[in-house]
Amino acid sequence: MVRQLELFSGIGGMRISLEMAGVKVSEVHAYDTSPVANKAYTGIFPGSKLHCINIENIEPTVLDGVADIWTM
């Protein structure tokens, strides 16, 4: 099981791709600024840690150690 950091998450395309490739995802931190995409993402993947913020405003230390794989 891997922990995923999904930047520019949209509706979760990279997460779906990982799962279709057989990668088991245990925890996801997803970041996107689109309220529409975020609503779709939470509908598809309830319980994910979704953050509605521009990644330019994230302190790098916040992302340290939260994931085994980063996707965008």
Secondary structure as UniProt FT lines:
FT   STRAND          2..7
FT   TURN            10..12
FT   HELIX           13..20
FT   TURN            21..22
FT   STRAND          25..31
FT   HELIX           35..44
FT   TURN            46..47
FT   STRAND          49..51
FT   HELIX           55..57
FT   HELIX           60..63
FT   TURN            64..65
FT   STRAND          69..71
//
